[in-house]
Amino acid sequence: MIYGYARVSTDAQDLAIQLDTLKAAGCERVFHDKEGGDSADRLQLKRLMKRLSAGDVAKAPATDRFARDPTDLLVLGRDIRTKGARFVSIAEPIVDTDSEFWELVAACFGIAAKFELRRIRGSARRLAGRPPRRRG
């Protein structure tokens, strides 16, 4: 079985493009959440993970739609492999748990997504006239 997973962060965002992408990629059943990327409470992702079994494939439009950060992506990928299933990112097909180097590639894409989220949040703060938060 080929499953898909889509996620948007807010109710104002539309899932249509992600759902069309997953359908075009051959997904027979699609799970989707409307939760921020920093939320670990993604009910539909949990349902997808419970449903996966040996030989199944889970696809997402992109790694940042599937996982919250590099650690989350690596844990999800490990759990999928343990079930005998496979994860593939449509936008970044090099992120594929069947690859020998998937952990290295997943970590790199996860870190890039994390930096992108920080950039977006920083831009939103500047547009709102607030100074960027200091990390340290």
Secondary structure, 3 states (H helix, E strand, C coil): CEEEEEEECCCCCCCHHHHHHHHHCCCCEEEEEECCCCCCCCHHHHHHHHHCCCCCEEEECCHHHHCCCHHHHHHHHHHHHHCCCEEEECCCCCCECCCCCHHHHHHHHHHHHHHHHHHHHHHHHHHCCCCCCCCC
